[in-house]
Amino acid sequence: MRVRELKPGISAPGQDTRHRPMTMMASVPTKYWSMGEDGRVRCDLCPRYCKLKDGARGLCFVRKRDGDRMVLTTYGRSSGFCIDPIEKKPLNHFLPGTSVLSLGTAGCNLACNFCQNHDISKSREMDTLQAEATPETIAQAAARLGCASVAFTYNDPVIFHEYARDCAIACHERGIRTVAVTAGYITDQARPDFFEHMDAANVDLKAFTERFYRDVTKSELHVVLDTLRYLAHETDVWLELTTLLIPGENDADGEIDAMTRFVADELGPDVPLHFSAFHPDYRMLDRARTPHVTLIRARQIALDNGVRHVYLGNVHDFARQSSYCHGCGARVIGRDGYVISDWKLDERGKCLACRTPVSGVFDGPPGQWGSRRQPVDLSRFAVPA
């Protein structure tokens, strides 16, 4: 069992934007950029290193050059807020059964052809950001709504780094944990500051070939692997992984074998891995859905390679969505979709049958949120500036 001590974070000098009035929140200065000899400003947040003339935006669309600086144009604005089960992130070993307040913004620093949130992540229209909330409002809402955590999700929180960081700081001050759902495409310069304020992360390991990352996502696999190694070995962030298996793209046995050996050998056998079923979307409408048998085969390869906790997503499969003790094989957490049906762990996360510790972040009995998805209007929780 791993439990992170909650403590207030500290913003970089001159970067604390948490107490700005909402009317000033659309654009705030950013920290990770440099001026090139050619007069262009280079964004150093992600490995795209976009070089921009005045007024230009990066590929993510939300980071923009404004004079001789970079600004984030979506600070304090969201595509919406919703209470979800934590298992939907997906996180199966982090505060099971609890509710999480989820939010995202717009834009993305990847260009995945299969994006299943493309209406948000590929948006170039700022009017998709209909909701506004300060970090303090988000933290207060989560506390009053009984959410154990806040998740930065729907689009990649790396691109709204400053907003996510300030929200996380405000949440920690109220004892609310924080979650990043991310592709992990971030520079080694910005990586520590971002993950310092996260308690858990689900990272999309989209495939295990540079070819896939280059052609299908317009990014690089080795950067994501560096992020995973960093999280596993240099932080106390609880880490889980998700791979969407796309027929004919990343579902070959050899690739799954190499990926799961990497997870077990370089990240550790206790890092949970979720294999999720693809459905046709965005620019991959010509591909078939992932057969259930493909997910089952991938799970078995992972288990054979020493990954202890492997789950199937986007399908109904009680047996393969439940958690098992690696000591005696007993089912310790039963899951029917997002609903917990069995709980056979003690208050310290040990198997009741054999007392083997199950790795994760457990805080007493499981929550009872279930499978509900509840949109929330945060305006009623607004904290005066």
C-alpha positions as CSV (number, residue, x, y, z in Angstrom):
1,M,0.0,0.0,0.0
2,R,1.2,3.5,-0.9
3,V,-0.4,6.6,0.5
4,R,0.9,10.0,-0.3
5,E,1.1,12.6,2.4
6,L,-0.9,15.7,1.4
7,K,0.9,19.0,1.6
8,P,0.4,22.4,0.1
9,G,2.4,23.1,-3.0
10,I,4.3,26.3,-3.8
11,S,4.0,28.1,-7.1
12,A,7.1,29.5,-8.8
13,P,7.9,33.1,-8.0
14,G,5.6,35.4,-10.0
15,Q,3.5,32.5,-11.2
16,D,0.8,32.2,-8.6
17,T,-2.4,32.9,-10.5
18,R,-4.8,31.2,-8.2
19,H,-6.3,34.4,-6.8
20,R,-6.9,36.4,-10.0
21,P,-10.4,37.6,-10.5
22,M,-12.3,35.5,-13.2
23,T,-12.2,38.5,-15.6
24,M,-8.4,38.2,-15.8
25,M,-8.2,34.5,-16.1
26,A,-8.4,33.8,-19.8
27,S,-4.6,34.3,-20.4
28,V,-1.9,33.9,-17.8
29,P,1.9,33.9,-18.3
30,T,3.6,30.6,-18.5
31,K,7.0,29.4,-17.2
32,Y,8.4,27.0,-19.8
33,W,9.6,28.9,-22.8
34,S,12.8,30.5,-24.2
35,M,13.7,33.1,-26.8
36,G,15.5,31.9,-29.9
37,E,18.2,33.7,-31.8
38,D,15.8,33.9,-34.7
39,G,13.4,36.1,-32.6
40,R,10.9,33.3,-32.2
41,V,9.7,32.2,-28.8
42,R,10.1,28.5,-28.2
43,C,7.6,26.6,-26.0
44,D,9.5,24.2,-23.8
45,L,6.6,22.5,-22.1
46,C,6.3,19.6,-24.5
47,P,8.8,17.9,-26.9
48,R,7.2,19.6,-29.9
49,Y,9.2,22.8,-29.0
50,C,6.8,24.9,-31.0
51,K,8.6,28.1,-32.3
52,L,6.2,31.0,-32.5
53,K,6.0,34.5,-34.0
54,D,4.0,37.1,-32.1
55,G,0.4,36.1,-31.9
56,A,0.9,32.5,-33.0
57,R,-0.3,29.5,-31.1
58,G,1.4,26.1,-30.6
59,L,-0.1,22.8,-32.0
60,C,-2.0,22.5,-28.7
61,F,-3.7,25.8,-29.6
62,V,-4.0,26.9,-26.0
63,R,-0.4,28.2,-25.5
64,K,0.2,31.4,-27.4
65,R,3.0,33.9,-27.9
66,D,2.0,37.3,-26.6
67,G,4.8,39.8,-27.2
68,D,8.0,38.4,-25.7
69,R,6.4,35.7,-23.5
70,M,4.1,32.6,-23.7
71,V,0.7,32.6,-22.2
72,L,-1.9,30.0,-21.5
73,T,-5.2,31.1,-23.0
74,T,-7.6,28.8,-21.2
75,Y,-6.7,29.4,-17.5
76,G,-9.8,29.1,-15.3
77,R,-12.0,27.9,-18.2
78,S,-13.3,24.4,-18.7
79,S,-15.3,22.3,-21.1
80,G,-17.4,21.2,-18.1
81,F,-17.3,19.5,-14.7
82,C,-18.6,16.1,-13.9
83,I,-18.5,13.7,-10.9
84,D,-17.4,10.2,-12.1
85,P,-16.4,7.0,-10.4
86,I,-12.6,6.9,-10.0
87,E,-12.6,3.6,-11.9
88,K,-13.6,5.5,-15.0
89,K,-10.2,7.3,-15.3
90,P,-9.4,4.3,-15.2
91,L,-7.8,3.8,-11.7
92,N,-8.5,0.5,-10.0
93,H,-6.0,0.7,-7.2
94,F,-6.5,4.3,-6.1
95,L,-9.3,5.0,-3.6
96,P,-11.7,2.3,-5.1
97,G,-15.4,3.1,-5.2
98,T,-14.9,6.9,-4.5
99,S,-16.1,9.8,-6.6
100,V,-13.8,12.1,-8.5
101,L,-14.6,15.6,-9.8
102,S,-13.4,15.6,-13.4
103,L,-12.6,18.6,-15.6
104,G,-10.8,19.4,-18.9
105,T,-10.2,22.3,-21.1
106,A,-9.6,22.3,-24.9
107,G,-6.8,21.4,-27.2
108,C,-4.1,18.7,-27.1
109,N,-0.4,18.4,-27.9
110,L,-0.9,15.1,-29.7
111,A,-2.7,14.5,-32.9
112,C,-4.2,11.0,-32.5
113,N,-6.2,9.7,-35.5
114,F,-8.4,7.7,-33.2
115,C,-9.1,10.4,-30.5
116,Q,-12.3,9.5,-28.7
117,N,-12.6,13.0,-27.1
118,H,-11.9,14.9,-30.4
119,D,-14.7,17.3,-29.9
120,I,-12.7,18.7,-26.9
121,S,-9.1,17.8,-27.6
122,K,-9.2,18.9,-31.2
123,S,-11.3,21.9,-30.7
124,R,-10.1,25.3,-32.0
125,E,-13.2,27.1,-30.8
126,M,-13.0,28.8,-27.4
127,D,-16.7,28.7,-27.0
128,T,-16.4,25.0,-26.1
129,L,-15.2,26.4,-22.8
130,Q,-18.5,27.3,-21.3
131,A,-17.6,26.8,-17.6
132,E,-15.4,29.0,-15.4
133,A,-13.9,28.2,-12.0
134,T,-11.0,29.3,-10.0
135,P,-8.7,26.7,-8.4
136,E,-10.3,27.5,-5.0
137,T,-13.8,27.1,-6.4
138,I,-12.9,23.6,-7.7
139,A,-11.3,22.6,-4.4
140,Q,-14.3,23.8,-2.4
141,A,-16.8,22.1,-4.8
142,A,-14.9,18.8,-4.5
143,A,-14.9,19.0,-0.7
144,R,-18.6,19.9,-0.5
145,L,-19.6,17.3,-3.0
146,G,-17.8,14.6,-1.1
147,C,-15.3,13.8,-3.9
148,A,-12.1,12.2,-2.7
149,S,-10.1,13.6,-5.6
150,V,-10.1,15.9,-8.6
151,A,-9.1,14.6,-12.0
152,F,-7.6,16.6,-14.9
153,T,-8.9,14.6,-17.9
154,Y,-10.9,14.7,-21.1
155,N,-8.0,16.5,-22.8
156,D,-4.3,16.3,-21.7
157,P,-3.6,18.4,-18.6
158,V,0.0,18.8,-19.6
159,I,-1.1,21.6,-22.0
160,F,-3.0,23.5,-19.1
161,H,-0.1,22.9,-16.8
162,E,-0.5,26.1,-14.8
163,Y,-4.2,25.7,-14.2
164,A,-3.8,22.0,-13.2
165,R,-1.0,22.9,-10.9
166,D,-2.8,25.7,-9.1
167,C,-6.0,23.5,-8.8
168,A,-3.9,20.7,-7.3
169,I,-2.3,23.1,-4.8
170,A,-5.8,24.3,-3.7
171,C,-7.1,20.8,-3.5
172,H,-4.3,19.6,-1.3
173,E,-4.9,22.5,1.1
174,R,-8.4,21.0,1.6
175,G,-7.2,17.3,1.8
176,I,-8.5,16.5,-1.7
177,R,-6.2,14.3,-3.8
178,T,-5.4,14.9,-7.5
179,V,-5.3,12.8,-10.6
180,A,-3.7,13.4,-14.0
181,V,-5.0,11.4,-17.0
182,T,-2.3,12.1,-19.6
183,A,-0.3,10.8,-22.5
184,G,2.9,11.7,-20.7
185,Y,4.2,13.8,-23.6
186,I,6.1,16.4,-21.6
187,T,9.8,17.6,-21.4
188,D,12.1,16.5,-18.7
189,Q,12.4,20.2,-17.8
190,A,8.7,20.6,-17.0
191,R,8.0,17.0,-15.8
192,P,9.0,17.4,-12.1
193,D,6.9,20.6,-11.6
194,F,3.8,19.0,-13.1
195,F,3.8,15.7,-11.3
196,E,5.0,17.2,-8.0
197,H,1.3,18.2,-7.5
198,M,-0.3,14.9,-8.6
199,D,-1.2,12.0,-6.3
200,A,-2.1,9.6,-9.1
201,A,-1.7,9.3,-12.9
202,N,-3.2,7.1,-15.5
203,V,-0.8,7.4,-18.5
204,D,-1.9,6.3,-22.0
205,L,0.8,4.0,-23.3
206,K,-0.7,4.1,-26.8
207,A,1.5,1.5,-28.4
208,F,5.0,0.2,-28.2
209,T,6.6,1.2,-31.6
210,E,8.0,4.5,-32.7
211,R,6.2,3.9,-36.0
212,F,2.8,4.0,-34.3
213,Y,3.6,7.1,-32.3
214,R,5.0,8.9,-35.3
215,D,2.3,8.0,-37.9
216,V,-0.8,7.8,-35.7
217,T,-0.2,10.3,-32.9
218,K,2.4,12.6,-34.4
219,S,4.6,12.2,-31.3
220,E,7.4,10.0,-29.9
221,L,7.3,6.8,-27.9
222,H,10.7,7.3,-26.2
223,V,9.5,10.5,-24.5
224,V,6.5,8.7,-23.0
225,L,8.8,5.9,-21.8
226,D,11.0,8.4,-20.1
227,T,8.0,9.9,-18.3
228,L,6.9,6.4,-17.1
229,R,10.4,5.6,-15.8
230,Y,10.4,9.0,-14.0
231,L,7.0,8.4,-12.4
232,A,7.8,4.8,-11.3
233,H,11.2,5.5,-9.9
234,E,11.5,9.2,-8.9
235,T,8.1,10.1,-7.5
236,D,5.5,8.7,-5.2
237,V,2.7,9.3,-7.7
238,W,0.4,6.2,-7.9
239,L,0.7,5.0,-11.5
240,E,-1.6,3.0,-13.8
241,L,-1.4,2.5,-17.6
242,T,-4.0,2.3,-20.3
243,T,-3.5,0.9,-23.9
244,L,-6.3,1.1,-26.4
245,L,-5.8,-1.9,-28.7
246,I,-6.6,-1.0,-32.3
247,P,-7.0,-3.9,-34.7
248,G,-4.1,-4.1,-37.1
249,E,-2.2,-1.2,-35.5
250,N,-0.9,-2.1,-32.0
251,D,-2.5,-5.5,-31.2
252,A,0.2,-7.9,-32.5
253,D,1.3,-10.5,-29.9
254,G,5.0,-9.5,-30.4
255,E,4.3,-5.8,-29.6
256,I,2.1,-6.7,-26.6
257,D,4.9,-9.1,-25.4
258,A,7.5,-6.3,-25.6
259,M,5.3,-3.7,-24.0
260,T,4.4,-5.9,-21.0
261,R,7.9,-7.0,-20.5
262,F,8.9,-3.4,-20.3
263,V,6.1,-2.7,-17.7
264,A,7.1,-5.7,-15.5
265,D,10.9,-5.3,-15.8
266,E,11.3,-1.5,-15.9
267,L,8.3,-0.1,-14.1
268,G,7.5,-2.9,-11.7
269,P,5.0,-5.8,-11.6
270,D,2.6,-3.9,-9.4
271,V,1.9,-1.2,-11.9
272,P,-1.7,-2.0,-13.1
273,L,-2.3,-2.2,-16.9
274,H,-5.6,-1.6,-18.6
275,F,-6.3,-3.0,-22.1
276,S,-9.2,-1.1,-23.6
277,A,-11.4,-1.9,-26.6
278,F,-11.3,0.5,-29.6
279,H,-14.4,1.7,-31.3
280,P,-14.3,3.5,-34.7
281,D,-14.0,7.3,-34.1
282,Y,-12.6,10.5,-35.6
283,R,-10.2,9.6,-38.4
284,M,-10.3,5.9,-37.9
285,L,-13.9,5.2,-38.8
286,D,-12.8,2.4,-41.2
287,R,-11.4,0.2,-38.4
288,A,-13.3,-2.6,-36.7
289,R,-14.0,-2.7,-33.0
290,T,-11.5,-4.6,-30.9
291,P,-12.6,-8.3,-30.5
292,H,-13.1,-9.3,-26.9
293,V,-10.8,-12.2,-27.5
294,T,-7.9,-9.8,-28.5
295,L,-8.2,-8.2,-25.0
296,I,-8.2,-11.6,-23.3
297,R,-5.1,-12.7,-25.2
298,A,-3.3,-9.4,-24.4
299,R,-4.1,-9.8,-20.7
300,Q,-2.8,-13.3,-20.6
301,I,0.5,-12.2,-22.3
302,A,0.9,-9.5,-19.7
303,L,0.2,-11.9,-16.8
304,D,2.6,-14.4,-18.2
305,N,5.3,-11.7,-18.3
306,G,4.8,-10.9,-14.6
307,V,2.4,-7.9,-14.6
308,R,0.2,-8.7,-11.6
309,H,-2.9,-6.6,-12.2
310,V,-4.3,-6.5,-15.8
311,Y,-7.7,-5.2,-16.6
312,L,-10.0,-5.1,-19.6
313,G,-11.9,-1.9,-20.5
314,N,-14.8,-0.9,-22.7
315,V,-16.2,-4.4,-22.4
316,H,-18.3,-6.2,-19.8
317,D,-16.1,-8.9,-18.2
318,F,-16.5,-9.2,-14.4
319,A,-13.7,-11.8,-14.0
320,R,-11.1,-9.7,-15.9
321,Q,-12.1,-6.4,-14.4
322,S,-11.8,-7.6,-10.8
323,S,-8.6,-7.5,-8.7
324,Y,-6.8,-10.6,-7.4
325,C,-4.2,-11.2,-4.7
326,H,-0.9,-12.2,-6.3
327,G,-0.1,-14.2,-3.2
328,C,-3.0,-16.7,-3.0
329,G,-5.1,-15.8,-6.1
330,A,-8.2,-14.8,-4.2
331,R,-10.5,-12.2,-5.6
332,V,-10.0,-9.2,-3.4
333,I,-12.0,-6.5,-5.3
334,G,-14.9,-7.6,-7.5
335,R,-16.1,-5.1,-10.2
336,D,-19.2,-5.2,-12.3
337,G,-18.4,-2.3,-14.6
338,Y,-17.7,0.6,-12.3
339,V,-19.6,-0.9,-9.3
340,I,-17.6,-2.7,-6.6
341,S,-19.3,-6.0,-5.7
342,D,-16.7,-7.7,-3.4
343,W,-14.2,-6.2,-1.0
344,K,-11.8,-8.6,0.7
345,L,-9.0,-6.3,1.9
346,D,-8.4,-5.1,5.4
347,E,-8.1,-1.4,6.3
348,R,-4.4,-1.5,5.3
349,G,-4.9,-3.1,1.9
350,K,-4.0,-6.7,2.8
351,C,-5.7,-9.7,1.4
352,L,-8.0,-11.1,4.1
353,A,-7.2,-14.7,3.0
354,C,-3.4,-14.7,3.2
355,R,-2.4,-11.2,4.5
356,T,-0.4,-10.4,1.3
357,P,-0.4,-6.6,0.7
358,V,-2.1,-5.5,-2.5
359,S,-0.3,-2.4,-3.9
360,G,-2.4,0.7,-4.2
361,V,-3.7,3.7,-2.4
362,F,-6.4,2.5,0.0
363,D,-8.0,4.6,2.6
364,G,-10.3,2.4,4.7
365,P,-13.4,0.8,3.3
366,P,-14.3,1.4,-0.4
367,G,-16.5,4.2,-1.5
368,Q,-20.1,3.6,-2.7
369,W,-20.3,6.0,-5.6
370,G,-21.0,3.3,-8.1
371,S,-21.4,4.0,-11.8
372,R,-23.1,7.3,-11.7
373,R,-22.0,10.2,-13.9
374,Q,-23.2,13.5,-12.6
375,P,-22.6,16.8,-14.4
376,V,-22.0,19.7,-12.0
377,D,-22.5,23.5,-12.3
378,L,-19.7,24.9,-10.2
379,S,-21.0,28.5,-10.3
380,R,-22.9,27.8,-7.0
381,F,-19.6,27.0,-5.3
382,A,-17.7,30.1,-6.5
383,V,-15.2,31.5,-4.0
384,P,-15.1,35.4,-4.1
385,A,-11.8,36.8,-5.4
